[in-house]
Amino acid sequence: MITLTANCVRHSGQEDHQTEVLRQELIDGYGLLPQQILREAIADYHAKIKSQEKEQSQKETAESEVVVSRGCFHKWKHPQQRAKKL
């Protein structure tokens, strides 16, 4: 597995070994070709990143809507309250 930290990429020897074991199991046990494994892994990873970006975007949109609605809520006054001031 690759760990991304700031601008540094670290590989763990143990993780590399585990990846190789899993890759070999996919080849021997399921008849997959290395290219198939890589293609599907890249597609899955891409889908995961896009899904996380979408979730983050939705979260940021929801948070900004709350801020806007709170701002409008404080400025908005009921028509009867406005009439009292007049």
Secondary structure, DSSP 8 states (H G I E B T S, - for coil): -EEEETTEEEE-HHHHHHHHHHHHHHHHHH---HHHHHHHHHHHHHHHHHHHHHHHHHHHHHHHHHHHHHHHHHH---HHHHHHH-
